[in-house]
Amino acid sequence: MTHFIPPAVRLGVVMDPISSIKYAKDSTLAMLLAAQARGFELVYMEQSDLSLKDGRAFARVRPLVVKADPTGWFTLGEPKVAALKDVVDVILMRKDPPFDMEYIYSTYMLERAEAEGVLICNRPQGLRDMNEKVYTAWFPQACAPTLITRDMGDMAAFVREHGKAVCKPLHGMGGRSIFVVVADDKNMNVIFETLTNYGQQYAIVQRYIPDIVETGDSRVLLIDGEPVPYALARIPSASDNRGNLAAGAKGVGRPLNDRDRWLAAQVGPTLSARGMIFVGLDVIGGYVTEINVTSPTGIRELDQQFNIDIGDMLMAAIERRLKRA
């Protein structure tokens, strides 16, 4: 009797150069290792490899093999140019910000592949629609008081109302250009001028949440709307306000609490329905401060601390999506 062997899932990844990643920290590598362990065939792309021809999405693709080896974690095969539909079933869009026009053009190209039946994680339209700071406005019940404006006078009034606030640009990542301002800070106007380019661009102001000093800025990961059971609390260093690993914060894992699960229930179903399969919520003091949809991280730290495999959880969710398609 002949048994039917289903074809392997063909998974493509769009990422920054794999040769330059930090082996021990990179969440995309964790995803790729998990996919390969499930028998997926891997295909590698960088942003510059994508193209459109007569309305169809193409790319210069290379077969990829990954290894759990810090001295050599990947091997690439020979490149070829092909229609994405012909070589992949699913694509992980893991290009790091900046979220600039080149990034947006890339989402257009991936959306044309999506139209031909390729599953994109995360969905291109969602990547364009869901600015990681602004999209918190869709869930005000889960957020601390927040103002997004160009008006520097309104920003100053917000700080005076709340006494202390966090101010940041709408396009930053990794803790860049984040300021903590108090009402009597003589640098306040200069900070607002810098962030808004003298009132010419929007910035965000949020009430300062003092919990960040002790309990940190927690990353709660959502896989197809459901939370991973553990969060990564990023504790700022003694010399910094920022709970970002890239800014020197320390990553300490912890089990989710009831408030984390409530927040996930507020946000997760909407994200899942809109095709956002892997998302990171930034949570401080029980409030969502950002909704990270481009290339959330934190997998390696949680896997190591709790002996779990978040990448495999994601691949299982992707397989379920493919079966429903």
N, C-alpha and C positions, 0 to 999 in steps of 0.2 A: 504494500500500500504506500502510495506516494503522499507525503505530507507537504502541504503548502507552507513555504517559508516566506513570510512577508518581507518586502524589500526594506532595507535600512532607511531610516529617516536621514535625509540629506540636510544638514544644518550649515548655513553660511553665517559668517560673522563679519560685521563692518566695525573696525576698531582702529585705534591708534597703533603705530608700529609695534608688533608683538615683541620685537627684539629689544624695545626700550621700556617694557613694563617692569614693575617691581614684583619679582616672582612671589615673595611671601605675602604680599598684600593684595594682589590683583584679583578682583572678583570675576572679571571676564575669563581669566584662565581657569578659575574654579568651575565656571559654567562649562567651559570646553572640556575639561577633564571629566566632568560628570556625563556630558553628552557622549563622549567617546566610550566611557565605561558601559553605557547603555547600548553600544553598537552603532551609534550614529556615525555617518560619514561627514567629515568636516571640510568646509571650504572657506578660505581666507580672502578677505577683501579689506582695502583701506578706502577712505572717502574718495581719493583721487581715482580709484578704479571704476567708479560708477559712471554710467552714461545712459543717454536716451537716444534711440534711433527710430524714427518713424513711429513714435508713440510707445515703443517697447523699451523696457529696462534691460540694459546689458551691463556687464562688468568684466573686468580682467580678473579672473579667479585663479586661485592656486590650491591644490589639495593640501590639507593641513593635518599633521599628526602632533599631538601634544604629549608631554611626559611630566610626571611629578619629580622633576630633577632640577634643582636650582642652578646646576652648571650647564644645562642645555634643555630647555623646556618645550622646544618646538622644532619641527622639520617641515619645510615647505616644498611642494612639488613644482613642476613646470607650469608657468602661467598659460592660460588660454582665454580668449574673449568669447563669451557665450551669453545668450539670453538667460536672465536669472531664472525664469520659469523652467528652463531645461536642465538646470543643474542643482537647484535647491528646493526644498519643501518649506523651509522656515529660515528666517534671517534674524539674528540678534543684532539690533542696532545699538552698538556700544561705543560709538564715537564720543569722546569727552567733549564738553563745551570748550571753547566759546560757542554759544548759541547765536551764530551770526548768519548772514545771508547764505554762505556756503553750506552751512548745516541745513538751512531751510531748503535749498536746492536739492540736497541729498534726500530729504524726506519726499520731495516730489517724485524723484526717481524711484524710490522704494514704494511709493504709492502706486506707481504704474505696475510694478511687480505684484503688489497686493491685488490689483484689479485682475491679474491673470491667475490668481489663486495661491500665491505665496503668502504664508503667514509671517507677519512682521511683528517682532517683539522688541520695542513697544510700537503700537500702531502709529504710522506717520502723522495722521491728522491730529492725534492726541499729543504727539511731540510738539507740533506747531501750536496747538491751542492752549496747552497747559503750562504756561510759564510757572516755574517752580515756586516763585514768591506770590505772584498774583492769583494763582489758582486756589490759594487758601480762601479767597473771598467767596467761593462756592460753598464753603462749609463754616460759616461764621460761628455756629454753635460749638465748634471744636477749637476755636482760635482765641487768643488774647486780643485785646483792643489793637486795631491795626489801621493805619492810614497810608494810602498810596496817593501821591500828589506831586505836582511840580511847584506848588506854592510854598515858598520858604516861610512865610508868615504863619500859614496853617501848620506847618511842621513844628515851628517854635511853640505855637499854642498847644499842640498835642504834648510836647515835652513838658510844658508848664503844668498841664492838666494832670499828667501821670507822674511827674517828678523825675522820672528816669526812663530812658527809651533806648532801643537799639535801632540804628539807622543804617541802611545798606542799599546798594544799587539793585536794580531788578535783574541784571544780567550776570552777576558774579557767581563764583563757585569757590569752594575750598577755603572759605573765610576771608576772601579778598575784600578789602574796602568796607569792613564792618566797623562801625563806631558805636560806642556806648556814650550817651550824652545825658547830663543832668541839667536841671533847669537854670542853674547859675553858671554854667560853663561858658567862659568867654570865647571859647573856640566854636560855639554852636553855629553861629552864622557862617563861619568859614567852612565847616563840615557840610552844611546844607548847600552852600554855593558849589562846593566840590562835587557832591553827589548829584545835584540837579543841573550842573553846568549853568549856573545862574538862572535857574528856572526854565531851562530849555529841554529837560528830560525828567521823566518820572523817577521817583525813589520811594522806598517803603520805610515807614516808621512803625515800630511795634513797642508796646509797653514792655519794659524790662522785667524779666522774670527772675527773681533772685535765686531760685532753686538751681540755676545752672552752676553755681559755685560748688555746691555739695554733690548734687546728683547728675549734673552734666546735661548735655544735649543728646538725647537718646535717638538712635536710628531704629525705627520699627519697620521691618521689611514685609511687604505684602506680595504674595504670589497668587495671581489671578483673584485678587480681592481678599484673600485669607491671610492672616498674620502668621509669620514664623513665630514659634513659641518663645523666642528669646529676643531681647533688644540689646543693642550695643550702646552703652552709655559712654559718651565721650567727655571726659572730665578736663576742663581747661587747666593749663599750667598755672602756677602761682603768679606768673608775670603776664598773663593774657586773659582777655574776656571771652575768647572764642572757643566754642566747643567743636572744633574741626580737627581731625587727625592731621590734615595737611598743615595746620597751624600749631602743631605741637601738643594737641590734646591727647590724653591717655584713654585707650579703648577698654572698657570694663563691661563684660557681658552680664546680663541679669534676666531672670524670667519676666515675662510680661505680667503686668498687674491689671486689675479690673479696669482702670481708666484707659490703659493702652488698648485693651480689647474693645472698649466702648468707642474710642476714637477710630479704630480700624473698622468697626461696624458702621460708623457714620460715613467714612470715606471709601472703603473698599468696594462695595457693590457698584458704585458709580464708575470707579476706575476700571473694574473688570468688564462692565457693560460697554465701555468705550475702548476696549482692546489694550488696556495698559496692564500687561501681565506681570511685570516686575517693577515695583515702586518702593521707594523709601520715604517714610514719614519722619520728619525731624520733630521731636517732641521734647519740650522743656516745661517742667512743672505741670504736666498734664494738659498742655496746649500744643496743637500742631502749629509749627512756625514755617515749615516749608514742605512741599510735596515734590519729591525728586523723581522725575520720570525719564531723564536722559540716560544716565549711566550710574545708577545707585551702587554704592559699595557697602562693605561691612561683612561680606560672606566669609572671608578667610578667618577673620578674628572670631566670629561666632562658631564656625565649624571647629576651630581649634579648641576653644574654651569649653564647648559642650558636646564634642564628639558627634556632631550631626553633619548632614550633607545637604546644604541649602541648594547647591547647584542641581543635585538630583531631584529635589522637590520641584524645582523649576522645570526640569526636563520632563518630569511626570505630568505637570500641568500643560506643557506644550503638546505632549503626546495626546492628552485628552482633547485639547483643542483641535488637533489635526484629525482625530477620529470623528469629531462632530461636524467637520467641514464637509 
